[in-house]
Amino acid sequence: IEAEIRRRLVADRGPEAMARTLRKPLPEDIDFMHASKEELNNLRKAIAPLTRKLAVRLARKRRHGRKGPLDFRNTVRHSLSYGGVPAEPKFKYPRPSKPELVIVADISGSVAAFARFTLHLTYALNTQFSKVRSFVFIDGIDEVNEYFTGVEDITEAITRVNTEADVIWVDGHSDYGHAFETFWERWGKELNPKTSVILLGDARNNYHAAQSWVVHEMNKRARHVYWLNPEPRSYWDTGDSIVSEYGIHCDGVYECRNLRQLEAFVGLLD
């Protein structure tokens, strides 16, 4: 029966169209928003090298932004090519350490599959940064570091986040404004110039107050603030999406629907 169905489909659509329909997407092209649990589990190996790259790139950006004291010996050595004139001062750069990372992720129903990917990413990032603090929210927000500490089974960690995290404030529908405001009141003072913040979500706020000033304050206190959005760019700022209202306060807002786009984001940090 299956063979006959395929034969008729080929006759109706043509062999090339049929091949495109049946072809499985490459792992790097799997859409996080529609991925199955099995597909997300299979992506874990591909996530690990990206987290290492992300840590290296963020550390490099911190180094490029800071000059240490004058390196006298190196300056004198280079001055010989200018006849002894120190025309090109050399500075000592602080040894780059692992950067600190704060993840703030929407885990509401509208981004359920993406939220699962986010938790896989969080689990992998814990090994690459000196300090990772992970927060998840719907209309309330909670810190979930303890669920990932010393855990070998990511499924166990995800289950605990989904069942134990205190992320419901009123009705369990996304309220970015309240979640961000609560984050700032409880943890905002702990951001510092070593910290990079990654916000993950579709910015669909159910027409609540945006409280975008929080993202502005995050960016003033932290080293970087980036936003990764799992929706196609053509959907941004439609309906209750207010991604641009937050995005103007970020160092960058990126479409992140699959591993290929995540890798492109990491590459842009050079």
C-alpha positions in Angstrom: 0.0 0.0 0.0 2.8 2.4 1.0 4.6 1.8 -2.3 1.4 2.4 -4.3 0.8 5.7 -2.4 4.4 6.8 -3.2 4.0 5.9 -6.9 0.8 8.0 -7.2 2.4 10.9 -5.3 5.4 10.8 -7.7 3.0 10.7 -10.7 1.0 13.6 -9.3 3.8 15.9 -7.9 6.9 14.8 -9.8 10.0 13.0 -8.5 11.9 16.1 -7.4 9.0 17.5 -5.4 8.4 14.1 -3.8 12.1 13.8 -2.9 12.0 17.2 -1.2 8.9 16.1 0.8 10.4 12.9 2.0 13.9 14.2 2.7 14.7 14.6 6.4 16.1 18.0 7.4 19.7 18.1 8.3 20.3 18.4 12.1 21.5 22.0 11.8 18.2 22.9 10.0 15.8 21.4 12.5 13.4 24.1 13.7 13.6 24.4 17.5 10.0 25.5 17.7 8.7 22.3 16.1 11.4 19.8 17.0 10.4 16.5 18.7 12.0 15.4 22.0 14.0 12.8 20.1 15.3 15.4 17.6 16.3 17.8 20.4 18.1 15.0 22.2 20.0 14.2 19.0 21.2 17.9 18.8 23.0 17.7 22.1 26.3 16.6 20.5 26.2 19.5 18.1 25.4 22.0 20.9 28.6 21.3 22.8 31.2 22.8 20.3 29.0 25.9 19.9 29.0 26.6 23.6 32.8 26.4 23.6 32.9 28.8 20.7 30.5 31.1 22.5 32.7 31.2 25.6 35.8 31.9 23.6 34.2 34.7 21.6 32.7 36.5 24.6 36.0 36.3 26.4 37.8 37.7 23.4 35.4 40.6 23.1 36.1 41.4 26.8 39.8 41.4 26.2 39.5 43.7 23.1 37.6 46.2 25.2 40.2 46.5 28.0 43.7 47.8 28.1 46.0 47.1 31.0 49.0 49.1 32.1 51.8 50.1 29.7 54.1 47.3 28.8 57.4 49.2 29.1 59.8 46.4 27.9 57.6 45.6 24.9 57.2 49.3 24.0 61.0 49.8 24.1 61.6 46.7 21.9 59.2 47.9 19.3 60.6 51.4 19.3 63.8 50.2 17.8 62.2 50.0 14.4 61.4 53.7 14.8 64.9 54.8 15.8 64.2 54.5 19.5 61.1 56.7 19.4 58.2 55.0 21.3 55.7 55.7 18.5 53.6 52.7 19.2 52.9 52.1 22.9 52.3 48.5 23.9 49.9 47.5 26.8 49.5 44.5 28.9 46.2 42.9 28.5 44.7 41.1 31.4 44.7 37.3 31.0 41.2 36.4 29.7 39.2 34.4 32.1 36.0 32.5 31.5 33.2 35.1 31.2 30.1 35.0 33.4 26.8 34.3 31.8 23.2 35.0 32.7 20.4 33.3 30.7 16.8 34.5 31.0 14.5 32.2 29.1 10.8 32.1 28.3 9.4 28.6 28.9 5.7 29.4 28.2 3.5 27.1 26.1 3.9 29.2 22.9 7.7 28.4 22.8 7.5 25.0 24.5 9.9 23.1 22.1 12.2 26.1 22.0 12.2 26.2 25.8 13.3 22.6 25.8 16.2 23.4 23.5 17.1 26.4 25.7 17.4 24.0 28.7 19.7 21.7 26.7 21.8 24.8 25.8 21.9 25.9 29.4 23.0 22.5 30.5 25.9 22.5 28.0 26.9 26.1 28.8 27.5 25.3 32.5 30.8 23.7 31.6 32.1 26.6 29.6 31.6 29.6 31.8 33.1 30.4 35.2 29.6 31.3 36.4 26.3 30.6 34.8 23.0 31.8 36.3 19.9 30.5 34.6 16.4 32.0 35.0 13.2 30.8 33.4 9.9 32.7 33.3 6.3 32.7 32.2 4.6 35.5 34.1 6.7 34.8 37.1 10.4 34.1 37.1 12.7 31.7 39.0 16.4 30.9 39.2 17.0 27.2 38.2 20.8 26.7 38.6 20.3 24.0 41.2 18.5 21.8 38.8 21.5 21.6 36.5 24.3 21.3 39.1 25.9 17.9 39.2 23.2 16.4 37.0 24.2 13.9 34.4 20.8 13.3 33.0 19.4 16.4 31.2 15.9 14.8 31.1 15.9 14.9 34.9 16.9 18.5 35.0 14.3 19.5 32.4 11.6 17.6 34.3 12.5 19.4 37.5 12.4 22.8 35.8 9.0 22.1 34.3 7.5 20.8 37.6 9.3 22.7 40.4 10.3 26.1 39.0 8.1 29.0 40.4 7.2 30.7 37.2 3.5 31.3 37.6 2.5 34.6 39.0 -1.2 35.1 38.0 -2.5 33.0 35.2 0.5 31.3 33.6 0.4 33.4 30.4 3.5 35.2 29.2 4.2 38.5 30.9 7.7 39.6 30.0 7.3 42.9 31.7 6.4 41.5 35.1 9.1 38.8 34.8 11.8 41.3 33.8 10.8 43.7 36.6 10.9 40.9 39.2 14.3 39.9 37.9 15.7 43.4 38.2 14.3 43.8 41.8 15.8 40.5 43.0 18.9 40.0 41.0 19.7 43.1 38.9 22.4 44.4 41.2 24.4 41.2 40.7 25.1 42.0 37.0 28.5 43.4 36.5 31.0 44.3 33.6 32.1 40.6 33.4 28.5 39.4 32.7 27.0 38.6 29.3 23.2 38.3 29.3 21.3 36.2 26.8 17.5 36.7 26.6 15.6 33.9 24.9 12.0 34.1 23.8 9.5 35.3 21.2 8.7 38.6 23.0 5.0 37.9 22.8 3.8 39.7 25.8 0.0 39.2 25.7 -0.4 43.0 25.6 1.0 43.5 29.1 3.2 46.5 30.0 6.6 45.9 28.4 8.8 47.3 31.2 11.6 47.6 28.5 13.5 49.9 30.9 14.7 46.7 32.6 16.6 45.6 29.5 18.1 49.1 29.2 19.3 48.8 32.8 20.7 45.3 32.2 22.7 46.7 29.3 24.1 49.6 31.4 25.3 47.2 34.1 26.3 44.1 32.1 29.0 43.7 29.4 26.6 42.6 26.7 22.9 41.9 26.3 21.8 39.7 23.4 18.3 38.5 22.4 17.7 35.2 20.6 14.2 34.9 19.0 12.9 31.6 17.8 10.2 33.1 15.5 10.9 33.9 11.8 11.8 37.6 11.5 8.7 38.2 9.4 6.6 37.5 12.5 8.4 40.0 14.7 6.3 43.0 15.9 3.1 41.4 14.7 0.2 40.8 17.0 1.4 41.0 20.6 5.1 40.7 19.7 7.1 43.6 21.0 10.6 42.4 20.2 11.8 45.7 18.8 10.7 47.5 22.0 13.2 45.4 23.8 15.7 45.1 21.0 16.6 48.8 21.0 18.2 48.2 24.4 20.2 45.1 23.3 23.6 44.7 21.6 21.9 42.5 19.1 18.6 40.7 18.4 18.9 37.5 16.3 16.6 35.0 14.7 17.5 31.7 16.2 15.3 28.9 14.9 17.9 26.2 14.4 21.6 25.3 15.0 22.7 26.9 11.8 21.4 30.3 13.0 22.8 29.7 16.5 26.2 29.1 14.9 25.8 32.3 12.8 25.1 34.3 16.0 28.2 32.9 17.7 30.2 33.7 14.6 29.1 37.3 14.6 30.6 37.8 18.0 34.1 38.0 16.6 
